[in-house]
């Protein structure tokens, strides 16, 4: 088995070298990688490269005797310390230095005691709190924003064609169990039926919503929406507030995860739909995806 492994890697290496023969750039790269490890090349580059010209090595480099010439000896350093400490500590500079070290150590121990009393011990593990922590609290504003897309289709009636509402949403996580957000949607018309398909713009919508976790992956959802259910060609047409229909929504949301992808299914009841003209469906089913 070991022999077969060596044979395989040998054949793979030979195949790689064959590819290099047909590729001058790879051949030059391989040649340079081998040459860089030779002592003669290293010595040449240390003396003649651009870096060596900018930062030339001293003549004493590599000679221990010449390299240490001119440096302070251990004895001279001790003499200088003794002279400076004698001026501050009297006739016994070593004892003075030891006293300073002990004083600094005692101050450091006192600081450690204060930190431990304040709950900031040396251990990096946090103790379990006696309340339910909000994991969103320590996150930045943008980390608490979740973006989504949802789709809702509506069947045709006497005044409206088959339509699909495509909406983009942005929700802010108040905590792990509550999210408040806003959104905007575009109503796309598909025509009357399968034999009469015609894509048209049938309006826009503005949305607001609140999700509160109920149990497991089930959330209670409430929202208020404004819907402009007419074709328009100018933005000025949207300024007529009387043309906007109001929707009050309440229902359930099922959130799920497939791998790294997140999505949701919503079943909502529009309790203001009964007073709308044209009247829309009171029940709305939406499929959503999170980015």
C-alpha positions as CSV (number, residue, x, y, z in Angstrom):
1,X,0.0,0.0,0.0
2,X,2.8,2.4,0.9
3,X,4.5,1.5,-2.4
4,X,1.4,2.3,-4.4
5,X,1.1,5.7,-2.6
6,X,4.7,6.6,-3.5
7,X,4.1,5.4,-7.1
8,X,1.0,7.5,-7.4
9,X,2.6,10.7,-6.1
10,X,5.7,10.0,-8.3
11,X,3.5,9.8,-11.4
12,X,1.6,12.9,-10.3
13,X,4.9,14.8,-9.9
14,X,6.1,13.7,-13.3
15,X,2.8,14.8,-14.9
16,X,3.2,18.2,-13.2
17,X,6.8,18.6,-14.6
18,X,5.5,17.7,-18.0
19,X,3.0,20.6,-17.7
20,X,5.8,22.9,-16.7
21,X,7.7,22.0,-19.8
22,X,4.9,23.4,-21.9
23,X,4.4,26.4,-19.6
24,X,7.5,28.7,-19.4
25,X,6.0,30.7,-16.5
26,X,5.6,27.7,-14.3
27,X,9.0,26.4,-15.3
28,X,10.6,29.7,-14.3
29,X,8.7,29.8,-11.0
30,X,9.8,26.3,-10.1
31,X,13.4,27.1,-11.1
32,X,13.4,30.2,-8.8
33,X,12.0,28.2,-5.9
34,X,14.9,25.8,-6.1
35,X,17.5,28.4,-6.7
36,X,16.4,30.5,-3.6
37,X,17.5,27.7,-1.3
38,X,21.1,27.5,-2.6
39,X,23.7,29.2,-0.4
40,X,25.4,30.8,-3.4
41,X,22.2,32.5,-4.4
42,X,21.4,33.7,-0.9
43,X,24.9,35.2,-0.6
44,X,24.6,36.9,-4.0
45,X,21.2,38.4,-3.1
46,X,22.4,39.6,0.3
47,X,25.1,41.7,-1.4
48,X,23.5,42.8,-4.7
49,X,19.7,42.9,-4.4
50,X,17.8,46.2,-4.3
51,X,17.0,45.7,-0.6
52,X,20.7,45.1,0.2
53,X,21.6,48.4,-1.6
54,X,19.0,50.3,0.4
55,X,20.0,48.6,3.8
56,X,23.6,47.4,3.4
57,X,24.8,45.0,6.0
58,X,27.6,46.2,8.3
59,X,31.1,44.8,7.7
60,X,31.1,43.1,11.1
61,X,28.0,41.0,10.3
62,X,28.7,37.4,11.0
63,X,31.8,38.1,13.1
64,X,30.9,37.8,16.8
65,X,34.0,39.6,18.0
66,X,33.6,42.6,15.8
67,X,29.8,42.7,16.2
68,X,30.1,43.2,20.0
69,X,32.7,45.9,19.9
70,X,31.5,49.2,21.3
71,X,28.5,47.7,23.2
72,X,28.1,48.3,26.9
73,X,29.3,45.5,29.1
74,X,27.4,44.0,31.9
75,X,29.8,45.5,34.5
76,X,29.4,49.0,33.1
77,X,25.6,48.7,33.2
78,X,25.7,47.6,36.8
79,X,27.9,50.5,37.7
80,X,25.6,53.0,36.1
81,X,22.6,51.5,38.0
82,X,24.5,51.6,41.2
83,X,25.4,55.3,40.8
84,X,21.8,56.3,40.0
85,X,20.2,54.2,42.7
86,X,22.7,55.5,45.3
87,X,21.5,59.0,44.7
88,X,17.9,58.0,45.5
89,X,18.4,55.2,48.0
90,X,21.4,56.1,50.0
91,X,24.2,53.7,50.8
92,X,22.3,50.5,50.0
93,X,20.8,50.9,46.4
94,X,19.9,47.1,46.2
95,X,17.7,47.4,49.3
96,X,16.0,50.5,47.9
97,X,15.3,48.8,44.6
98,X,13.8,45.7,46.4
99,X,11.6,48.0,48.5
100,X,10.2,49.7,45.3
101,X,9.5,46.3,43.8
102,X,7.6,45.1,46.9
103,X,5.6,48.3,47.0
104,X,4.6,48.0,43.4
105,X,3.7,44.3,44.0
106,X,1.4,45.2,46.9
107,X,-0.3,47.9,44.8
108,X,-0.9,45.4,42.0
109,X,-2.3,42.8,44.5
110,X,-4.7,45.5,45.8
111,X,-5.9,46.3,42.3
112,X,-6.5,42.6,41.6
113,X,-8.6,42.3,44.8
114,X,-10.8,45.3,43.7
115,X,-11.3,43.7,40.3
116,X,-12.3,40.4,41.9
117,X,-14.8,42.1,44.3
118,X,-16.3,43.9,41.3
119,X,-17.0,40.6,39.6
120,X,-14.2,40.7,37.0
121,X,-12.0,37.8,38.0
122,X,-9.2,36.5,35.9
123,X,-11.4,33.7,34.5
124,X,-12.8,34.6,31.0
125,X,-15.8,32.3,31.5
126,X,-19.0,34.3,32.3
127,X,-21.2,33.0,35.1
128,X,-24.8,32.1,34.3
129,X,-27.0,35.1,35.1
130,X,-30.1,34.8,37.2
131,X,-32.2,36.3,34.4
132,X,-32.8,35.6,30.7
133,X,-30.1,37.5,28.8
134,X,-30.8,39.5,25.6
135,X,-28.2,38.2,23.2
136,X,-29.0,41.1,20.8
137,X,-28.0,43.8,23.3
138,X,-24.3,43.6,22.8
139,X,-24.6,43.5,19.0
140,X,-24.2,46.6,16.8
141,X,-27.2,48.3,15.2
142,X,-26.4,46.8,11.8
143,X,-25.9,43.3,13.2
144,X,-29.4,43.4,14.6
145,X,-31.0,44.2,11.2
146,X,-32.4,41.3,9.2
147,X,-33.4,41.7,5.5
148,X,-36.0,39.6,3.9
149,X,-38.1,39.0,0.8
150,X,-41.7,37.7,0.7
151,X,-44.1,36.7,-2.0
152,X,-47.9,36.7,-2.0
153,X,-50.2,35.9,-4.8
154,X,-53.9,36.8,-5.2
155,X,-56.4,35.3,-7.5
156,X,-58.4,37.3,-10.0
157,X,-61.8,38.9,-9.3
158,X,-64.1,41.2,-11.2
159,X,-61.8,44.2,-11.0
160,X,-58.3,42.9,-10.4
161,X,-56.2,40.4,-12.4
162,X,-54.1,37.6,-10.9
163,X,-51.4,39.5,-9.0
164,X,-48.2,38.7,-7.0
165,X,-46.9,41.0,-4.3
166,X,-43.1,41.1,-4.1
167,X,-41.9,42.9,-1.0
168,X,-38.5,43.7,0.6
169,X,-38.4,44.0,4.4
170,X,-36.0,45.2,7.0
171,X,-36.5,44.1,10.6
172,X,-34.8,45.3,13.8
173,X,-34.3,42.7,16.5
174,X,-35.5,44.2,19.8
175,X,-34.4,40.9,21.5
176,X,-34.3,37.2,20.7
177,X,-38.1,37.0,20.9
178,X,-39.3,40.2,19.2
179,X,-38.6,41.9,15.8
180,X,-40.1,45.1,14.5
181,X,-39.7,46.1,10.9
182,X,-40.9,47.9,7.8
183,X,-41.1,47.1,4.1
184,X,-42.2,48.1,0.6
185,X,-43.8,46.0,-2.1
186,X,-44.6,46.0,-5.7
187,X,-47.8,44.5,-7.1
188,X,-47.3,42.7,-10.4
189,X,-50.3,41.6,-12.5
190,X,-50.2,38.4,-14.6
191,X,-53.5,38.8,-16.5
192,X,-56.9,37.1,-16.2
193,X,-56.0,33.5,-16.7
194,X,-53.4,31.1,-18.2
195,X,-54.7,31.9,-21.7
196,X,-54.5,35.6,-21.2
197,X,-51.1,36.4,-19.6
198,X,-50.1,40.0,-19.5
199,X,-47.5,41.5,-17.1
200,X,-48.6,44.8,-15.7
201,X,-47.9,47.0,-12.7
202,X,-50.9,47.0,-10.5
203,X,-49.7,49.1,-7.5
204,X,-47.4,49.3,-4.6
205,X,-47.6,48.8,-0.8
206,X,-45.9,50.1,2.4
207,X,-45.7,47.8,5.3
208,X,-44.9,47.6,9.0
209,X,-44.9,44.5,11.2
210,X,-44.1,43.1,14.6
211,X,-43.1,39.5,15.2
212,X,-43.2,38.0,18.7
213,X,-42.0,34.5,19.4
214,X,-44.8,32.2,20.7
215,X,-43.3,28.7,21.0
216,X,-40.5,26.9,19.2
217,X,-40.4,28.1,15.6
218,X,-44.0,29.6,15.8
219,X,-44.2,33.4,15.9
220,X,-47.3,35.7,16.3
221,X,-47.3,38.4,13.6
222,X,-49.1,41.7,13.5
223,X,-48.9,44.4,10.9
224,X,-50.4,47.5,9.3
225,X,-50.1,48.1,5.6
226,X,-51.1,50.7,3.0
227,X,-51.8,49.4,-0.5
228,X,-52.1,51.4,-3.7
229,X,-54.0,49.0,-6.0
230,X,-54.0,51.0,-9.2
231,X,-51.8,51.2,-12.2
232,X,-49.7,54.4,-12.1
233,X,-47.3,56.1,-14.5
234,X,-46.1,59.0,-12.3
235,X,-44.9,59.3,-8.7
236,X,-47.3,62.2,-8.2
237,X,-50.3,59.8,-8.5
238,X,-49.1,58.1,-5.3
239,X,-49.5,61.3,-3.3
240,X,-53.3,61.0,-3.2
241,X,-53.8,59.4,0.2
242,X,-57.5,58.7,-0.5
243,X,-56.4,56.1,-3.1
244,X,-54.5,54.0,-0.6
245,X,-56.3,51.1,1.1
246,X,-55.5,50.1,4.7
247,X,-54.9,46.6,5.9
248,X,-54.7,45.4,9.5
249,X,-53.0,42.0,9.7
250,X,-52.7,39.4,12.5
251,X,-51.6,35.8,12.2
252,X,-48.9,33.2,12.6
253,X,-45.5,32.8,11.1
254,X,-43.6,29.6,10.9
255,X,-39.8,30.1,10.6
256,X,-37.5,27.4,9.3
257,X,-33.9,26.8,8.4
258,X,-32.5,24.7,5.6
259,X,-28.7,24.6,5.9
260,X,-27.6,28.2,6.1
261,X,-30.8,29.4,4.4
262,X,-33.6,30.9,6.5
263,X,-37.2,31.3,5.5
264,X,-40.7,31.6,6.8
265,X,-44.4,30.8,6.0
266,X,-47.1,33.3,7.0
267,X,-50.9,32.9,7.3
268,X,-52.4,36.3,8.1
269,X,-56.0,37.6,8.5
270,X,-56.7,41.1,7.2
271,X,-59.6,42.3,9.4
272,X,-59.9,45.5,7.5
273,X,-60.4,43.8,4.1
274,X,-64.2,43.7,4.5
275,X,-64.4,47.5,4.2
276,X,-62.1,47.7,1.2
277,X,-63.2,48.6,-2.4
278,X,-62.5,46.6,-4.4
279,X,-62.7,43.9,-1.7
280,X,-59.6,41.8,-1.3
281,X,-59.1,38.4,0.2
282,X,-59.2,38.4,4.1
283,X,-56.7,35.6,4.3
284,X,-53.1,36.1,3.0
285,X,-50.5,33.4,2.6
286,X,-46.9,34.6,2.2
287,X,-43.6,32.8,1.6
288,X,-40.6,34.6,2.8
289,X,-36.8,34.3,2.6
290,X,-34.1,36.0,4.7
291,X,-30.9,37.3,3.3
